[in-house]
Amino acid sequence: MAPSQPAPVDVPNARVGRPHRSALPYVWLSALIVVLDQVSKAWIVATVALYHSIALLPVLALTYVYNPGAAFSFLYNASGWQRWMFAALAVIVSIVLLIVLRQTERRAWLQASGFALILGGAVGNLIDRLRLGHVVDFINAHWGPHYFPTFNLADSAITVGVILWLLDAWLDARRKPR
């Protein structure tokens, strides 16, 4: 009587016969975002006075502000607890994204790039929260009297990362048979 073998397990993104090649190397993109974000913020702090604005285009200016809250100044006027809540959230999201990148197939470049951009943006803003107690923002887009909330490169990376992630999910859904 031959010993029975366990039934194969269906693992997402697994390739039959070959070991899984993790997308963890995409962390280089996260590191690049963190460096660019921190260098750009340091330059703004060193060259532009707080709340001062320098027009670049009729619809774009460099405006040095800081934000103790989250996106779109959510909870900016809270008593200070939000700093630690958003820092803890960034740490949790970063750990989850590292795990997800490890489990993602390396050839899933769109998805991996999205996760890496979100990770880099989260870490860039986390550094500000821990070091300064607030996030440095400086990109100010507007159309006439209508202003978009001021943001930074980390915020841009998070936004582009989410767009790539959603695009990948949409493309994946279209590829699957109905």
DRENDO-1510 file (C-alpha; in Angstrom, 1 decimal, always signed):
<recs>
REC; n; res; u; v; w
REC; 1; MET; +0.0; +0.0; +0.0 .
REC; 2; ALA; +1.5; +3.3; -1.1 .
REC; 3; PRO; +1.5; +6.2; +1.3 .
REC; 4; SER; -1.0; +8.8; +0.3 .
REC; 5; GLN; +0.2; +12.2; -0.8 .
REC; 6; PRO; -1.4; +15.5; +0.4 .
REC; 7; ALA; -3.6; +17.3; -2.2 .
REC; 8; PRO; -1.9; +20.2; -3.9 .
REC; 9; VAL; -2.7; +23.6; -2.4 .
REC; 10; ASP; -3.7; +26.4; -4.7 .
REC; 11; VAL; -1.4; +29.3; -3.9 .
REC; 12; PRO; -2.0; +32.6; -5.7 .
REC; 13; ASN; +0.8; +33.9; -7.9 .
REC; 14; ALA; +2.6; +30.5; -7.6 .
REC; 15; ARG; +4.4; +29.1; -10.6 .
REC; 16; VAL; +4.3; +25.3; -11.0 .
REC; 17; GLY; +7.7; +23.7; -10.9 .
REC; 18; ARG; +9.6; +26.9; -10.1 .
REC; 19; PRO; +10.3; +28.6; -6.7 .
REC; 20; HIS; +8.4; +31.8; -6.1 .
REC; 21; ARG; +10.4; +34.9; -7.1 .
REC; 22; SER; +9.4; +37.6; -4.6 .
REC; 23; ALA; +8.8; +41.2; -5.6 .
REC; 24; LEU; +10.8; +42.3; -2.5 .
REC; 25; PRO; +13.5; +43.8; -4.7 .
REC; 26; TYR; +11.0; +46.5; -5.6 .
REC; 27; VAL; +11.9; +48.0; -2.2 .
REC; 28; TRP; +14.6; +49.9; -4.1 .
REC; 29; LEU; +11.8; +52.0; -5.5 .
REC; 30; SER; +10.5; +52.7; -2.0 .
REC; 31; ALA; +14.0; +53.7; -0.9 .
REC; 32; LEU; +14.3; +56.1; -3.8 .
REC; 33; ILE; +11.0; +57.7; -2.9 .
REC; 34; VAL; +12.1; +58.2; +0.7 .
REC; 35; VAL; +15.4; +59.8; -0.4 .
REC; 36; LEU; +13.8; +62.1; -2.9 .
REC; 37; ASP; +11.0; +63.0; -0.5 .
REC; 38; GLN; +13.4; +63.8; +2.4 .
REC; 39; VAL; +15.8; +65.7; +0.2 .
REC; 40; SER; +13.0; +67.8; -1.3 .
REC; 41; LYS; +11.6; +68.6; +2.1 .
REC; 42; ALA; +15.0; +69.5; +3.5 .
REC; 43; TRP; +15.6; +71.9; +0.5 .
REC; 44; ILE; +12.2; +73.6; +1.0 .
REC; 45; VAL; +12.8; +74.0; +4.7 .
REC; 46; ALA; +16.2; +75.5; +4.0 .
REC; 47; THR; +15.2; +77.8; +1.2 .
REC; 48; VAL; +11.6; +78.9; +1.6 .
REC; 49; ALA; +10.1; +80.7; +4.7 .
REC; 50; LEU; +7.2; +79.0; +6.4 .
REC; 51; TYR; +3.9; +79.9; +4.7 .
REC; 52; HIS; +5.8; +81.7; +2.0 .
REC; 53; SER; +4.9; +80.9; -1.6 .
REC; 54; ILE; +7.0; +80.9; -4.8 .
REC; 55; ALA; +5.0; +80.9; -8.1 .
REC; 56; LEU; +6.3; +78.4; -10.6 .
REC; 57; LEU; +3.4; +78.4; -13.1 .
REC; 58; PRO; +0.1; +80.1; -13.2 .
REC; 59; VAL; -1.4; +76.9; -11.6 .
REC; 60; LEU; +1.5; +75.7; -9.4 .
REC; 61; ALA; +3.6; +77.2; -6.6 .
REC; 62; LEU; +6.0; +76.0; -3.9 .
REC; 63; THR; +4.5; +76.9; -0.6 .
REC; 64; TYR; +6.1; +75.7; +2.6 .
REC; 65; VAL; +3.6; +74.6; +5.1 .
REC; 66; TYR; +3.4; +71.8; +7.7 .
REC; 67; ASN; +0.6; +69.5; +8.4 .
REC; 68; PRO; +0.2; +67.8; +11.8 .
REC; 69; GLY; -2.8; +65.9; +10.5 .
REC; 70; ALA; -3.2; +63.4; +7.6 .
REC; 71; ALA; -4.2; +63.8; +4.0 .
REC; 72; PHE; -6.1; +67.0; +3.2 .
REC; 73; SER; -5.3; +68.2; +6.8 .
REC; 74; PHE; -7.6; +65.7; +8.4 .
REC; 75; LEU; -7.3; +66.1; +12.2 .
REC; 76; TYR; -4.7; +68.9; +11.8 .
REC; 77; ASN; -6.1; +70.8; +14.8 .
REC; 78; ALA; -6.3; +67.8; +17.2 .
REC; 79; SER; -4.4; +68.1; +20.4 .
REC; 80; GLY; -1.3; +66.0; +19.3 .
REC; 81; TRP; -2.5; +62.4; +19.7 .
REC; 82; GLN; -2.9; +62.2; +15.9 .
REC; 83; ARG; +0.9; +62.3; +15.5 .
REC; 84; TRP; +1.3; +59.0; +17.2 .
REC; 85; MET; -1.9; +57.5; +15.7 .
REC; 86; PHE; -0.7; +58.3; +12.1 .
REC; 87; ALA; +2.8; +57.2; +12.9 .
REC; 88; ALA; +1.6; +53.8; +14.3 .
REC; 89; LEU; -0.7; +53.5; +11.2 .
REC; 90; ALA; +2.3; +54.1; +8.9 .
REC; 91; VAL; +4.4; +51.5; +10.7 .
REC; 92; ILE; +1.6; +48.9; +10.4 .
REC; 93; VAL; +0.9; +49.7; +6.7 .
REC; 94; SER; +4.7; +49.5; +6.0 .
REC; 95; ILE; +5.0; +46.1; +7.6 .
REC; 96; VAL; +1.9; +44.8; +5.8 .
REC; 97; LEU; +3.3; +46.2; +2.5 .
REC; 98; LEU; +6.7; +44.5; +3.0 .
REC; 99; ILE; +4.9; +41.2; +3.7 .
REC; 100; VAL; +2.7; +41.7; +0.6 .
REC; 101; LEU; +5.7; +42.5; -1.6 .
REC; 102; ARG; +7.4; +39.4; -0.3 .
REC; 103; GLN; +4.4; +37.3; -1.3 .
REC; 104; THR; +3.9; +39.1; -4.6 .
REC; 105; GLU; +5.3; +37.5; -7.8 .
REC; 106; ARG; +8.3; +39.6; -9.1 .
REC; 107; ARG; +6.9; +39.6; -12.6 .
REC; 108; ALA; +3.7; +41.4; -11.4 .
REC; 109; TRP; +5.5; +44.7; -11.9 .
REC; 110; LEU; +2.5; +46.9; -11.9 .
REC; 111; GLN; +1.2; +45.6; -8.6 .
REC; 112; ALA; +4.7; +45.5; -7.1 .
REC; 113; SER; +5.5; +49.1; -8.2 .
REC; 114; GLY; +2.2; +50.3; -6.7 .
REC; 115; PHE; +2.9; +48.7; -3.4 .
REC; 116; ALA; +6.5; +50.0; -3.4 .
REC; 117; LEU; +5.4; +53.6; -4.1 .
REC; 118; ILE; +2.8; +53.4; -1.3 .
REC; 119; LEU; +5.5; +52.0; +1.1 .
REC; 120; GLY; +8.0; +54.8; +0.1 .
REC; 121; GLY; +5.4; +57.5; +0.6 .
REC; 122; ALA; +4.3; +56.1; +4.0 .
REC; 123; VAL; +7.9; +55.9; +5.2 .
REC; 124; GLY; +8.7; +59.4; +3.9 .
REC; 125; ASN; +5.9; +60.9; +5.9 .
REC; 126; LEU; +6.5; +58.7; +8.9 .
REC; 127; ILE; +10.1; +60.1; +9.1 .
REC; 128; ASP; +8.6; +63.6; +9.3 .
REC; 129; ARG; +6.1; +62.7; +12.0 .
REC; 130; LEU; +8.7; +61.1; +14.2 .
REC; 131; ARG; +11.4; +63.7; +13.6 .
REC; 132; LEU; +9.3; +66.9; +13.4 .
REC; 133; GLY; +5.9; +66.1; +14.8 .
REC; 134; HIS; +4.3; +67.1; +11.5 .
REC; 135; VAL; +4.7; +66.5; +7.8 .
REC; 136; VAL; +6.3; +69.1; +5.5 .
REC; 137; ASP; +4.2; +69.9; +2.5 .
REC; 138; PHE; +5.1; +72.3; -0.3 .
REC; 139; ILE; +3.4; +71.5; -3.7 .
REC; 140; ASN; +0.5; +73.9; -4.1 .
REC; 141; ALA; -1.7; +73.4; -7.1 .
REC; 142; HIS; -4.6; +75.8; -7.8 .
REC; 143; TRP; -6.9; +77.0; -10.5 .
REC; 144; GLY; -7.7; +80.6; -10.0 .
REC; 145; PRO; -9.0; +81.0; -6.5 .
REC; 146; HIS; -9.6; +77.2; -6.1 .
REC; 147; TYR; -6.7; +75.5; -4.2 .
REC; 148; PHE; -6.0; +71.9; -3.9 .
REC; 149; PRO; -4.6; +71.0; -0.4 .
REC; 150; THR; -0.8; +71.4; -0.4 .
REC; 151; PHE; +1.1; +68.1; -0.6 .
REC; 152; ASN; +4.6; +66.6; -1.0 .
REC; 153; LEU; +6.4; +63.9; -3.0 .
REC; 154; ALA; +5.5; +61.2; -0.5 .
REC; 155; ASP; +1.8; +62.0; -0.9 .
REC; 156; SER; +2.3; +61.9; -4.7 .
REC; 157; ALA; +4.0; +58.5; -4.5 .
REC; 158; ILE; +1.1; +57.2; -2.4 .
REC; 159; THR; -1.5; +58.5; -4.8 .
REC; 160; VAL; +0.3; +57.1; -7.9 .
REC; 161; GLY; +0.9; +53.8; -6.0 .
REC; 162; VAL; -2.8; +53.5; -5.3 .
REC; 163; ILE; -3.7; +54.2; -8.9 .
REC; 164; LEU; -1.2; +51.5; -10.1 .
REC; 165; TRP; -2.7; +49.1; -7.6 .
REC; 166; LEU; -6.2; +49.8; -8.7 .
REC; 167; LEU; -5.2; +49.6; -12.4 .
REC; 168; ASP; -3.6; +46.2; -11.8 .
REC; 169; ALA; -6.7; +45.0; -10.0 .
REC; 170; TRP; -8.9; +46.2; -12.9 .
REC; 171; LEU; -6.7; +44.6; -15.5 .
REC; 172; ASP; -6.6; +41.4; -13.5 .
REC; 173; ALA; -10.4; +41.4; -13.3 .
REC; 174; ARG; -10.6; +41.8; -17.1 .
REC; 175; ARG; -8.2; +38.9; -17.8 .
REC; 176; LYS; -10.3; +36.5; -15.7 .
REC; 177; PRO; -13.0; +34.5; -17.5 .
REC; 178; ARG; -16.6; +35.4; -16.6 .
</recs>
